[in-house]
Amino acid sequence: MRRVILLFIALSAVATGQTLDGISAPVSRTVKLTADEATFTIAVASTLDSTQAQVKQALENAGVPKPTVVATGLEPGGDSSGTAQLLYSATVAIPAGSALDVTKRLEKLRTRLTAPLRSLQYSAAINPSQATVDDMRQVVMPQLLDDARSLAQSLAAATGVKVGAIRSISDSGGTAGAVLTQAERIGDFSGAVGIPDPLTSVPSSTQYTFYVNVVFAAVQ
């Protein structure tokens, strides 16, 4: 799918043949990419005497591969008994093909917490990996530059100037149609209505939009 956003930077009048301020041509293209990476975000409440290393070990023992764990705060009177607890956040990025297995392991841990964990919740996003995005960027970039030049030529023709050389290119990265799984679980909601079930399938692809803004010299 091709989407072109039109924007024309005002041209300052100068002598014939000299370069003007420029023509800005922002363009974008949306493509379908393989959703080959699963990123899990895990929130953990733990005992006051727990350490970051202990929380990481508990997750690894449950089968979560190499989580990055950081302490996020202290929750006074956090649980039902009013006992204070430490809060941790963990993230792990794995191949999308392993997402279902990790989900099952997290569900088992959530329902059968091991020391020093006191509660656990998690969510997962299935998206293209950075390598997949970078490979597609190499394919899409020449197309975006062609789109930008065509747009600049249309704008130049409408104002009586000519398109000169490229003065700058800014790549704003891209935005993915992030697929958030229904893996988030908070507490024990057995039998509750409207609570999402753990992840049961992994999407194979998602849309990703690349944005580029090209500024061309404008010559009278």
N, C-alpha and C positions, 0 to 999 in steps of 0.2 A: 504494500500500500504506500502511496506517495502522498505526502502532505507538504505543501509549500506555504510558508508564512511570509507575507510581503511586508517589507519595511524599507523605506527610502530615507537615507540621511540627507538633510538639506544641503544643497550645493551652493558654495559661495562663488560669486561671480569674480572671475579673474581674466586676464588677457587671453585671447584666442591661442590655442595650442598648449596652454599651461594646464597642469593637473589641478583639479578641483578637490574639494574635501573628500569625496568618495561616494561609492554606492554600496550600501550594506545589503547583503542577500542571505538572510537566514533560511535554511532549508532543513528538512528532516525526512527520514525514511524509517518505516516500521517493518520489521522482518520477523520471521518465526525462527526461534533458536531452540536447540535441544536443552531441556531442563535437566542438566546432568549433575547438579550439586544440591545437596540438602544441608541447610544450616539450622541447627537446633539451638534454641535459647532456653536455658534451664534456670529457674529460680528456686533456691533452696533456703529453708529456715533450719538452723542448727542450734545445738546447745551452746551455752555461753563459753564453755571451755574448749570448744572445737577450734581447729585451725584450718587454714586454706588447704594445706596438704592432706588433712584427714578427709575433707569434703571431696577433693579430687580423687583420693583413693577409693572412697565409697562409690563414686560414679564409675570409675574404671573397673572396680570389682563387679559392678552390675553389667559391664559390657559396653560402656560408653567409651569410645576410643579417644584418648588424648584430649580431654576437655581442658579449656582454658578457664580457670576459676579465679574470681576476684571477690573480695569482701565488699559489700555495698552499704552496710549499716547495721545498727542495733535497733531492735524493736522491743521496747519495754512492754511487758505484759502482753506479748504477742499472741500466745495461744489461749485456749479455752480456760486454762487454769490460772492465767495471769502471769505466767512465767516468762521472763525476758528471753530473747533468743537473738542469735546473730543471723544476718541475711547475706547470702552469697548469690552471685550470678555466674553461670557457666555457659560457654559457647563451644560448639564443635561443628566443623564443616566436613562432610563425608560425601562420597559418591552417592548420587540419588538412588542407585540400585540397592544400597544398604539401609535406606531410610526406614523401611518396614521392620527390619530386624532390630534396629536401634529403638524404634517406637515400642516394640514388644518388650524390650529390656527395661525401658523407662517406665512402662506401665507396671511391670512386675515390681520394680523398685518403689514406685509410688504407692502401691497397695501393701508392700511389705518393706517398710522403711528400715534401714540398718543404721546403727550408730555411726556418727553422731547426728544424723538427719532427723528432723522432726516434721517436715512437710516438704513437698516437691510439686512444682508445676512446670510445664514445658510447652513449647510451640515449635513449629518447624516451617521453614520456607523452602520451596523447591524452585530453583532458578538456574539460569545458565552460569557456568563457572567463568571466572575472569579470562581463562585461556580461550574458551568458546567465544566470548564477546570480542576479544582481541583479534581472533582469526576472522570473524565476520566484519570487523571494522576495516580490515585491509581490503575486503571485497567491496564494501559499501562506500568507502571514502571517495574513490574516483567517480562513482555515480552521483554522490552529493556535490562534488565540485562541478560536474556537468550541469546539475540542476541549478546550482548557484549562478553559474555563468549565464544560463538561459534566462534566469530571472533578472539578472543585472542588465542583460541586453534589452529585455522588454522595458525595464524602467528607464534605461538610457535613451531608447528610441522615443519614449513619451516625453522626454525633457530636452531633446535636441543635442545630446552629448554622445560620446563614444565610450565604450568600455576599454579601460586600459589594463595594466598588469595587476595581479593580485597584490594587495598591500598587507593584508593580514588574514590569518585563518584562526578561528577559535573553535575548539571542539569541546562542547559542554558535556561530553561523556554520553550518557544515555539513560533511559528509564526502562525498567523491565516491568512487564505485567506480572508482578510478583504473585506467586500462587501460595497463599497461606493455607497450610493444611488444617484439618480439624483435629489436630493432635493436642490442643491445649486442654489440660485437665487441672482443676483446682479442688483439692480436697477429695472427699469420697462422695460422689453424687450418684451412687447406685440407685437406680430406679427413678431418678429425677427426670422431669420432663424438659426437653429443650436443651439438654447438655450435649455438646458435640462428642461423638465417639472418637477413639484414637484413630490415627491415620490408617486407612485400609487400602489406599491406592496412591500411586505416584504419577502425576501428570508427565507426559513425555516431552512436551514442548510448551513454550510460552512466547508471547510477543515482546519484542524489545525495540525501542525507538532510539535512533541515533540523531543527534542534533549538531549542525555545523553552521557557523556564521562566517561568511567570506566577505571581506571588504575589497572592492576593486577601485582602482584609480578611475576617475571620470575626466575625460579630455574633451574639450570643445573642438 
